[in-house]
């Protein structure tokens, strides 16, 4: 394993090796890589999401909830979500949530602002380094 430096800003980190349970690895792109591509397409369609990086890494270790993503930004609560289909609807919902997340003070987004596409997909929240949620 090698750690690779990336910009320290708001990001959706996508598990590029995720494979849906019914998916067969026929040598084509993995479902996680397809979700990353869908996120980049959604991002290109709306300039409001230009400051949100879409990053990929192998295995977020949530294989039973593929496709898995980690939402993060400096000084904010992070979230791990999974169980997405690599679709345009999922990607748009994730980016809409990220916009609210980035605009929030702590990373907490009021439930009324959650797009339907992210509801039921949260696995864990992660406190920022050096802090806990009270």
C-alpha positions as CSV (number, residue, x, y, z in Angstrom):
1,X,0.0,0.0,0.0
2,X,1.2,3.5,-0.9
3,X,-0.3,6.7,0.3
4,X,-0.7,9.3,-2.5
5,X,-1.0,13.0,-1.6
6,X,-4.1,14.7,-2.9
7,X,-5.5,18.2,-2.5
8,X,-6.9,18.8,1.0
9,X,-10.3,20.0,0.1
10,X,-13.9,18.7,-0.1
11,X,-13.9,15.3,-1.9
12,X,-16.0,12.3,-2.7
13,X,-13.6,9.4,-2.5
14,X,-14.9,6.4,-4.5
15,X,-13.9,2.8,-4.0
16,X,-12.9,2.1,-7.6
17,X,-12.7,-1.7,-7.1
18,X,-16.3,-2.1,-5.7
19,X,-18.3,-4.7,-7.5
20,X,-22.0,-5.2,-6.9
21,X,-22.9,-8.7,-5.6
22,X,-24.7,-9.6,-8.9
23,X,-21.9,-8.1,-11.0
24,X,-19.5,-10.3,-12.8
25,X,-15.9,-9.1,-13.3
26,X,-15.7,-9.8,-17.0
27,X,-12.6,-7.7,-17.3
28,X,-14.6,-4.5,-17.9
29,X,-14.8,-1.5,-15.5
30,X,-15.8,-2.3,-11.9
31,X,-19.0,-0.8,-10.6
32,X,-17.1,1.6,-8.3
33,X,-15.2,2.9,-11.3
34,X,-18.5,3.4,-13.2
35,X,-19.8,5.3,-10.2
36,X,-16.7,7.6,-10.2
37,X,-17.3,8.2,-13.9
38,X,-21.0,9.0,-13.3
39,X,-19.9,11.5,-10.5
40,X,-17.5,13.2,-12.9
41,X,-20.2,13.5,-15.5
42,X,-22.7,15.0,-13.0
43,X,-19.9,17.3,-11.8
44,X,-19.3,18.5,-15.3
45,X,-23.0,19.3,-15.8
46,X,-23.2,21.7,-12.9
47,X,-20.6,24.4,-12.1
48,X,-21.9,24.5,-8.5
49,X,-19.9,21.3,-7.9
50,X,-16.6,22.4,-9.4
51,X,-14.9,22.7,-6.0
52,X,-15.7,19.1,-5.0
53,X,-13.0,16.7,-6.0
54,X,-13.9,13.2,-7.2
55,X,-11.1,10.9,-6.1
56,X,-10.6,7.2,-6.5
57,X,-8.8,4.6,-4.4
58,X,-8.9,0.8,-4.2
59,X,-11.1,-0.9,-1.6
60,X,-12.7,1.1,1.2
61,X,-13.3,-2.3,3.0
62,X,-17.1,-2.0,2.8
63,X,-17.6,-4.8,0.3
64,X,-21.0,-5.8,1.5
65,X,-22.3,-2.3,0.7
66,X,-20.8,-1.7,-2.8
67,X,-20.6,0.9,-4.4
68,X,-19.0,2.7,-1.4
69,X,-17.9,6.3,-1.1
70,X,-16.3,8.5,1.6
71,X,-17.3,12.1,1.9
72,X,-14.7,14.4,3.5
73,X,-13.6,18.0,3.9
74,X,-11.1,19.6,6.2
75,X,-12.4,20.1,9.8
76,X,-15.8,18.4,9.0
77,X,-17.4,15.2,10.0
78,X,-16.8,12.6,7.3
79,X,-19.3,10.0,6.1
80,X,-19.0,6.6,4.5
81,X,-22.0,5.6,2.3
82,X,-22.6,2.5,0.3
83,X,-25.1,0.4,-1.6
84,X,-25.3,2.7,-4.6
85,X,-25.9,1.7,-8.2
86,X,-23.4,3.3,-10.5
87,X,-26.1,5.5,-12.0
88,X,-26.7,9.1,-13.0
89,X,-29.4,9.5,-10.3
90,X,-27.1,8.2,-7.6
91,X,-24.3,10.5,-8.8
92,X,-26.5,13.6,-8.9
93,X,-27.9,12.9,-5.4
94,X,-24.4,12.4,-4.0
95,X,-23.2,15.7,-5.5
96,X,-26.3,17.5,-4.3
97,X,-25.7,16.2,-0.8
98,X,-22.0,17.2,-1.1
99,X,-22.9,20.8,-1.9
100,X,-24.9,21.0,1.4
101,X,-22.1,19.2,3.2
102,X,-19.5,21.6,1.9
103,X,-21.6,24.7,2.7
104,X,-22.3,23.5,6.3
105,X,-20.1,24.5,9.2
106,X,-19.4,21.0,10.6
107,X,-20.4,18.7,7.8
108,X,-23.8,17.9,9.4
109,X,-26.7,18.4,6.8
110,X,-30.3,18.8,7.9
111,X,-32.3,15.7,7.0
112,X,-34.8,17.8,5.1
113,X,-32.0,18.7,2.7
114,X,-30.9,15.1,2.0
115,X,-31.6,14.0,-1.6
116,X,-33.6,10.8,-1.8
117,X,-30.7,9.2,-3.6
118,X,-28.6,9.2,-0.4
119,X,-31.2,8.2,2.2
120,X,-30.6,4.7,3.5
121,X,-27.0,4.7,2.3
122,X,-25.1,6.0,5.3
123,X,-22.8,3.4,7.0
124,X,-20.7,5.5,9.4
125,X,-19.8,9.0,10.3
126,X,-16.2,9.9,11.2
127,X,-15.2,12.8,13.4
128,X,-12.5,15.1,12.1
129,X,-9.0,14.5,13.4
130,X,-8.5,15.9,16.9
131,X,-12.3,16.3,17.5
132,X,-15.3,14.3,18.6
133,X,-19.0,14.9,18.0
134,X,-20.7,16.0,21.3
